[in-house]
Each structure stands twice: as structure tokens, then as C-alpha cells.
Amino acid sequence: MRSAPMLTSLLRNRDYLRLFTAQVSGLFGTGLTTVALGLLAYDLAGGAAAGVLGTALTIKMLVYVTVAPIVAAYADRFPRRAFLTALHLTRAAVVLALPFIDQIWQIYVLIAVLQTASAAYTPTYQAVIPDILPDEREYTRALSAAQLAATMETLLSPMLAAAALTIMSFHWLFVGTAIGFAVSAALVIATRIPDATATSGDSFRERITVGLRIFAATPRLRGLLGLNLVVAAAGSIIMVNTVNYVRDTLGGTQTGVAMLLAANGFGTMLVALSLPRVLDRIGARPVMLTGAAILLAGLGAAIALSLAGSGGWRWGAAIAVWATVGVGTAAILTPTGQVLRSSSQPADRPAVFAAQFSLSHLAWLLTYPVTGWLTTTTGFTTTWVTLAVFATMGITVARRMWPRHDPEQVIRLHIEPHPQATADQRPELAAAA
């Protein structure tokens, strides 16, 4: 893979290496906490765990959608090393407290605090990178590495959690994650991070909307919005329903939960490792639309499984469904960074990546509460049929908005390439084909 030597050259920079390691640790910590949270919700709420988890994850997505753009708009106005360190330590403290709670409302409060810190961390981290890597080519590679890390967290967290759950109680996942956040804080403290000079050249509205305007003006990015909905619709089954399905329908234990999560992770890994060569040959659009079709097929198989009778064969069928969802998810998420890069100029790239961060989580903000609340009130079949309808809508949007013969068109909304740029260096708005 061509990205390997590029990443290796980046990691020779010690400050970037420390920050990147802290970022990866934080991403995987958040992913593992989400898995452990499902088991904690089942301990506290039993059969109503899907509703509890759906609400908790809705809070997470709501915070991501609202907090991240605001922090991104003002990321150059904080003492950044202290701020990043405080965010890691806040997450460590919250995660360490989760195993000791005994009320459902406490989950909601702690998740709100945890995800506020996580949502604030990402745009602040992105604003630091230009100062650590002033060379434009290295900066672009760092954006790619950040996208790769976020994608791999989504793909690998279920598998890592599954492996851990086979040898320990889910409570220890919280403890291990807290230790990881503390290590990340130490790495940030050891990093030289200059404070940026605050700028006043752009209004708050301009700062938070430039990425959204590029999405609205670019056909392939409008298509990506539909694919985000497909991923969220199918992924909600994995994140919200796995615990209840294993414990209440299949009669399994924590080990059974780990087995289905591992099947999902295996499907994602299988595709993620084989995709680069395919992408070079046929491009992102066919691969991502195929992934969307696979996810819709997985939802159809899940609906059929929910209507089937009892029997030990359902374990094998469930493993196949969960793996299928993993395959389709990887086929969409893995090329996403390439699509974002090809749709933006270097100066606009941070805004485009930030917009994808918020817009993709907006799709989850729709599917998480629907999955949790419908499962609790109507059961799996109605819930999964509803998610299949969402996925169908997403595929329709993607196919119509992303033309088959996609022109190499990049919308240029020039903004400050670095946080320290002054007002008189701010280019004027321009659009070009």
C-alpha cells in the first residue's frame, strides 16, 4: 500500500508521533467504551437495554453534531496543550466512574460529559497538526492518517472488544480504557504544541459552514451523505441490538455477544485489507455503492432471521448477518478519505473533513434513537424493517446525487490553510470547476 511509506515518514516526527498515538488511543478507547456500555445497560435495564443504549448513543451523536463544529471554529483560541490534556483526563475520569454507577440516568449524564470531551478533542487535534507539520504535503498525509485511524477504529473496535470479553468482564474494559486515556494525556504533555494566534478575519458562521457549503456544491459528496445513512442504518443493529439479541433471543452470554461482534469485525477487516488494489482499478463509486447494496442485503437477512423460528442454526445465521454488515460497512468507510481528498483543495480540506465528521454522525443521530426505542416497544422485526427503509432511501440518494461519470470537479472555497493566518492573508471566496 502506498500509504505505508507516507505514514512511516510522518512518524519520524516525534511530536506528531506522540499526538497521533494519543489520538489513536483516544479513538479506540471511545469505541471500546461504546461496546462495554451496551453490556452495562443490559445489567441495569435487562430487556429494556436497547432503549437505554439508544438514548445514550443519541446523546453521543447530538453532542458530536453540535459541539465539534463550534470547537472547530474556535480551535485556535485555546491554550492547546493544556486543553488537549484536560480532555484526555476528563475522559479517563468519566470512563473510570462508569463501572460504579447503579442508575440509568447516571449513564446519560456521564455519556454527555464523555462525548463532549471527545467531540472537542478531534477539531482541536486537527488544528494543531499544521503547526507540527508545516510542510503542506506532510499536512495532507496527516489528514489522511487521521481519517484512516478513525476508519480503522470503527472497523476494529468490535473485534478488540470481542477478544477482551472472552477473558474478562466488561467492567475491565472501562478500566483499561481509562488507563489508555491517561497514557494519551501523558503523551500530549510531552509534546511541543505552540499556542496559535487567534484570528478575527472570518465570522463564526463562515468558520462552521465552509465545509457544509462544499458538500452542498459537490455531487459526489452529496452522494456520500446518502451512504452515511446506509452505514448508520445497518450499523445500529450492531451497536444497539447485539446485546439484547444475544441475551434475550439466542439465550447466549457475554461470550455470545463477543462472538457476534468478532464476526462483524472479521467482515470489516477482510474487506478493508483487500480494497486498496480494487480502488486503484475501478474507483470509489462502484465500491461504495456495492457496499451499500451489501448492507441492504444484510438488513434483509436480519429481518428474515427475526421472523424465523427457534433452533441452534440461528447462531450460524446471525454470525453470517453480522459479518455481512461488517463487509458492507468497510466497503463504504475505507474509500471515504479518498473521496474527501479528491473533492477539496488543500486549504479547504480541514473544513471538509470536519463537515464529514458532523454529517456522518447526524445520520447516526437519526438511526440510534429509532433503533433503541422501536426495539423496546415493537421488537426486532419492525425495527429492522424501518432501518431497511432508511438504507433504501440512502442508496437512492447516493445513486442519484453521485453521477456515474463523475467529473474531476473541485469546488474551491478558500479559507485559511493554517490557524495562525492573519486577516489580510484570507483569500476571497471563489468557485471553480
C-alpha positions in Angstrom: 0.0 0.0 0.0 1.3 3.4 -0.9 0.0 4.9 2.3 2.5 2.9 4.4 5.7 4.7 3.4 3.9 8.1 3.7 2.8 7.2 7.2 6.3 6.0 8.1 7.8 9.3 7.1 5.3 11.2 9.2 6.0 9.1 12.3 9.7 10.2 12.2 8.5 13.5 13.6 8.4 12.8 17.4 5.9 15.4 18.2 3.5 14.2 15.5 4.1 10.6 16.6 3.1 11.4 20.2 0.0 13.2 19.1 -1.0 10.6 16.6 -0.5 7.8 19.2 -2.6 9.8 21.7 -5.3 10.3 19.0 -5.4 6.6 18.1 -5.6 5.6 21.8 -8.5 8.0 22.3 -10.4 6.7 19.3 -10.1 3.1 20.3 -10.9 4.0 23.9 -14.2 5.6 22.8 -15.0 2.6 20.6 -14.4 0.0 23.4 -16.4 2.1 25.9 -19.4 2.1 23.5 -19.3 -1.7 23.4 -18.9 -2.0 27.2 -21.8 0.4 27.6 -24.1 -2.0 25.9 -23.4 -4.7 28.5 -23.7 -2.2 31.3 -27.1 -1.1 30.0 -28.2 -4.7 30.0 -27.0 -5.2 33.6 -29.1 -2.2 34.7 -32.2 -2.4 32.4 -32.4 -6.0 31.2 -34.8 -6.3 28.3 -35.1 -2.5 28.0 -31.3 -2.2 27.4 -31.9 -1.3 23.7 -33.9 1.8 24.7 -31.2 2.8 27.3 -28.4 2.3 24.9 -30.2 4.0 22.0 -30.8 7.1 24.2 -27.2 7.1 25.4 -25.8 6.9 21.8 -28.3 9.5 20.7 -26.8 11.8 23.3 -23.4 11.0 22.0 -24.4 11.8 18.4 -26.1 15.0 19.4 -23.0 16.2 21.2 -20.8 15.3 18.2 -23.0 17.2 15.8 -23.3 20.3 17.9 -20.0 20.6 19.8 -17.5 19.6 17.1 -18.3 22.4 14.7 -18.3 25.1 17.4 -14.9 23.9 18.8 -13.5 23.7 15.3 -14.5 27.4 14.7 -12.5 28.4 17.8 -9.8 25.8 18.0 -7.1 28.4 17.5 -8.2 30.3 20.7 -7.3 27.8 23.4 -4.0 27.0 25.2 -4.0 23.9 23.2 -1.6 21.5 25.0 -3.4 22.2 28.3 -6.8 21.8 26.7 -6.0 18.5 25.0 -4.5 17.1 28.2 -7.6 18.2 30.2 -9.9 16.5 27.6 -8.0 13.2 27.9 -8.1 13.3 31.7 -11.8 14.2 31.7 -12.5 11.1 29.6 -10.3 8.9 31.8 -12.2 10.1 34.9 -15.7 9.5 33.3 -14.8 6.0 32.0 -13.4 5.0 35.4 -16.7 6.1 37.0 -18.9 4.1 34.7 -18.5 0.6 36.3 -19.6 2.0 39.7 -23.0 3.6 38.6 -26.3 1.9 39.5 -28.9 4.3 38.0 -29.8 4.7 34.3 -29.8 8.5 34.5 -26.2 8.4 35.6 -25.3 6.7 32.3 -26.8 9.6 30.4 -25.0 12.3 32.4 -21.6 10.6 32.2 -22.0 9.9 28.4 -22.8 13.5 27.8 -19.6 14.6 29.6 -17.5 11.9 27.9 -18.7 12.6 24.4 -18.4 16.4 24.9 -14.8 15.9 25.6 -14.3 13.5 22.7 -16.1 15.9 20.3 -13.9 18.8 21.5 -10.7 16.8 21.1 -11.0 16.0 17.3 -11.2 19.5 15.9 -8.5 20.8 18.4 -6.2 18.0 17.3 -6.8 18.8 13.6 -6.0 22.5 14.3 -2.6 21.6 16.0 -1.3 19.5 13.1 -0.5 22.4 10.7 1.9 23.8 13.4 3.5 20.4 14.0 3.8 19.7 10.2 4.2 23.0 8.4 5.0 21.3 5.1 1.8 21.1 3.0 2.4 17.6 1.7 3.1 16.2 5.2 0.0 18.0 6.4 -2.2 16.4 3.7 -0.8 13.0 4.6 -1.5 13.6 8.3 -5.2 14.3 7.4 -5.3 11.0 5.5 -3.7 9.3 8.5 -6.4 10.8 10.8 -9.1 9.6 8.5 -7.5 6.1 8.4 -7.3 5.9 12.2 -11.0 6.9 12.5 -12.0 4.3 9.9 -9.9 1.6 11.5 -11.4 2.4 14.9 -14.9 1.9 13.5 -13.8 -1.4 11.9 -11.6 -2.8 14.7 -13.2 -1.8 18.0 -15.9 -4.5 17.9 -13.2 -7.1 17.2 -10.9 -5.9 20.0 -13.8 -5.8 22.4 -14.8 -9.3 21.4 -11.3 -10.6 22.2 -11.2 -8.9 25.5 -14.7 -10.1 26.5 -13.7 -13.7 26.1 -11.2 -13.4 29.0 -12.6 -10.7 31.3 -15.7 -9.0 32.5 -16.9 -5.9 30.6 -16.1 -3.8 33.7 -12.4 -4.2 33.0 -12.9 -2.7 29.5 -13.7 0.6 31.3 -10.6 0.3 33.5 -8.3 -0.4 30.6 -9.8 2.4 28.5 -9.2 4.9 31.4 -5.6 3.8 31.6 -5.3 4.4 27.8 -6.7 7.9 28.2 -4.2 8.7 31.0 -1.3 7.5 28.8 -2.7 9.7 26.0 -2.6 12.7 28.4 1.0 12.0 29.2 1.9 11.8 25.5 0.3 15.2 24.9 2.1 16.8 27.9 5.4 15.5 26.4 4.6 17.1 23.0 5.7 20.6 21.9 2.5 22.3 20.9 2.7 26.1 20.2 -0.4 28.1 21.0 -2.0 29.6 17.9 -2.6 33.3 17.4 -6.4 33.9 17.4 -7.8 35.3 14.2 -10.8 37.5 13.6 -10.9 37.5 9.8 -13.7 35.1 9.4 -17.1 35.2 11.1 -18.3 32.4 13.3 -20.8 31.5 10.6 -18.1 31.3 7.9 -15.9 29.1 10.0 -18.5 26.5 10.7 -20.3 26.4 7.3 -17.5 26.3 4.7 -17.3 22.5 4.8 -21.1 22.2 4.6 -21.1 24.5 1.5 -18.5 22.4 -0.2 -20.6 19.3 0.5 -23.7 21.0 -0.9 -21.8 22.1 -4.1 -20.1 18.7 -4.8 -22.2 15.9 -6.4 -20.0 13.1 -5.0 -20.2 14.5 -1.5 -23.9 14.8 -1.7 -23.9 11.1 -2.6 -21.7 10.4 0.4 -24.4 11.8 2.6 -26.7 9.0 1.4 -24.1 6.4 2.0 -23.6 7.8 5.6 -27.3 7.0 6.2 -26.9 3.4 4.9 -23.9 2.8 7.2 -25.8 4.2 10.2 -28.9 2.2 9.5 -27.1 -1.2 9.3 -24.5 -0.3 12.0 -27.3 0.5 14.5 -28.1 -3.2 14.6 -24.6 -4.0 15.7 -24.2 -1.2 18.2 -27.7 -1.2 19.7 -29.2 -4.6 19.2 -26.4 -7.1 19.6 -26.6 -7.4 23.4 -30.4 -7.9 23.6 -30.5 -10.2 20.6 -27.8 -12.5 22.0 -29.1 -12.5 25.6 -32.9 -12.5 25.0 -33.4 -14.2 21.7 -30.5 -16.5 21.3 -30.1 -17.2 25.1 -26.4 -16.5 25.0 -24.0 -15.0 27.4 -21.3 -12.3 27.3 -19.2 -14.8 25.2 -22.0 -14.9 22.7 -22.0 -11.1 22.4 -18.3 -11.3 21.8 -18.7 -13.9 19.1 -21.2 -11.8 17.1 -19.0 -8.7 17.5 -16.0 -10.7 16.3 -17.9 -11.8 13.2 -18.7 -8.2 12.4 -15.1 -7.2 12.9 -13.8 -10.1 10.8 -16.0 -9.0 7.9 -14.7 -5.4 8.1 -11.1 -6.5 8.3 -11.4 -8.9 5.4 -12.6 -6.1 3.1 -10.5 -3.3 4.4 -7.3 -5.1 3.8 -8.2 -6.1 0.2 -9.8 -2.9 -1.0 -6.8 -0.7 -1.9 -5.9 -2.6 -5.1 -9.6 -2.7 -6.1 -10.0 1.0 -5.6 -7.0 1.7 -7.8 -8.6 -0.2 -10.6 -12.3 0.8 -10.5 -12.6 3.8 -8.3 -14.5 4.7 -5.2 -18.1 5.0 -6.5 -18.6 1.4 -7.6 -17.0 0.0 -4.5 -19.1 2.2 -2.1 -22.4 1.6 -3.9 -21.7 -2.2 -3.8 -21.0 -1.8 -0.1 -24.4 -0.1 0.3 -26.1 -3.0 -1.6 -24.4 -5.5 0.7 -25.6 -3.6 3.8 -29.2 -3.6 2.4 -28.9 -7.3 1.8 -27.6 -7.8 5.4 -30.7 -5.9 6.7 -32.9 -8.1 4.6 -31.3 -11.2 6.0 -31.6 -9.8 9.6 -35.4 -9.3 9.0 -35.7 -12.8 7.8 -33.8 -14.0 10.9 -36.1 -12.1 13.2 -39.1 -13.9 11.6 -37.5 -17.4 11.8 -38.4 -20.0 14.5 -36.1 -21.2 17.2 -33.2 -23.5 16.7 -29.4 -23.7 17.2 -29.0 -22.9 13.5 -29.8 -19.3 14.3 -26.3 -18.8 15.7 -24.7 -19.6 12.4 -27.2 -17.3 10.6 -26.6 -14.5 13.0 -22.8 -14.7 12.6 -23.3 -14.6 8.8 -25.6 -11.5 9.1 -23.2 -9.7 11.4 -20.2 -10.5 9.1 -22.2 -9.2 6.1 -22.8 -5.9 7.8 -19.1 -5.7 8.5 -18.2 -6.3 4.9 -20.6 -3.6 3.6 -19.5 -1.1 6.2 -15.8 -1.5 5.3 -16.6 -1.1 1.6 -18.1 2.3 2.3 -15.9 3.7 5.1 -12.5 2.6 3.7 -12.6 4.8 0.5 -14.2 7.8 2.3 -10.9 9.6 2.9 -10.0 9.3 -0.7 -13.4 10.8 -1.8 -13.0 13.7 0.7 -9.4 14.4 -0.6 -10.4 14.3 -4.2 -13.3 16.8 -3.5 -11.4 19.6 -1.8 -8.4 21.9 -2.2 -5.7 21.6 0.5 -6.8 24.9 2.1 -10.4 23.7 2.4 -9.5 20.1 3.5 -9.8 20.5 7.3 -13.3 22.0 6.9 -14.4 19.2 4.6 -13.1 16.5 7.0 -14.8 18.3 9.9 -18.1 18.5 7.9 -18.0 14.8 7.2 -17.4 14.2 10.9 -20.6 16.1 11.8 -22.7 15.0 8.9 -22.0 11.3 9.3 -22.8 11.5 13.0 -26.1 13.3 12.0 -27.1 10.0 10.3 -26.4 8.1 13.5 -28.4 10.7 15.4 -31.4 9.5 13.4 -30.9 5.8 13.5 -29.7 5.3 17.1 -32.9 6.6 18.8 -35.2 4.9 16.3 -33.4 1.5 16.8 -33.4 1.8 20.6 -36.9 3.0 21.1 -38.5 0.8 18.4 -36.8 -2.3 19.7 -38.1 -1.7 23.2 -41.6 -1.1 22.1 -42.2 -3.2 19.0 -39.4 -5.8 18.7 -36.6 -6.6 16.3 -38.7 -7.1 13.1 -40.4 -3.7 13.0 -37.1 -2.0 13.9 -35.1 -3.7 11.3 -37.7 -3.1 8.6 -37.6 0.6 9.5 -33.8 0.6 9.2 -34.0 -1.1 5.8 -36.3 1.7 4.6 -33.7 4.2 5.8 -31.0 2.3 4.0 -33.0 2.2 0.8 -33.5 6.0 1.0 -29.8 6.4 1.4 -28.9 4.3 -1.6 -31.4 6.1 -3.7 -29.9 9.5 -2.7 -26.3 8.2 -3.4 -27.1 6.9 -6.8 -28.9 10.0 -7.9 -26.6 12.6 -6.5 -23.3 10.9 -7.4 -23.2 10.7 -11.2 -21.9 7.6 -12.9 -19.4 9.6 -15.0 -18.1 11.7 -12.1 -16.2 14.8 -13.4 -13.0 15.8 -11.8 -14.5 18.9 -10.3 -13.4 20.5 -7.1 -15.2 23.4 -5.5 -12.8 25.9 -4.1 -14.0 27.8 -1.0 -10.6 29.2 0.0 -10.2 29.6 3.7 -7.2 29.9 6.0 -4.9 26.9 5.5 -3.4 27.4 8.9 -4.8 28.7 12.2 -2.2 31.4 12.5 -3.0 33.1 9.2 -3.9 36.8 9.6 -7.0 38.6 8.3 -5.2 40.2 5.4 -3.9 36.7 4.2 -7.5 35.4 3.9 -8.3 34.8 0.3 -11.7 35.8 -1.2 -14.4 33.3 -1.9 -14.0 31.7 -5.3 -15.7 28.8 -7.1 -14.0 26.9 -10.0 -14.7 23.8 -11.9 
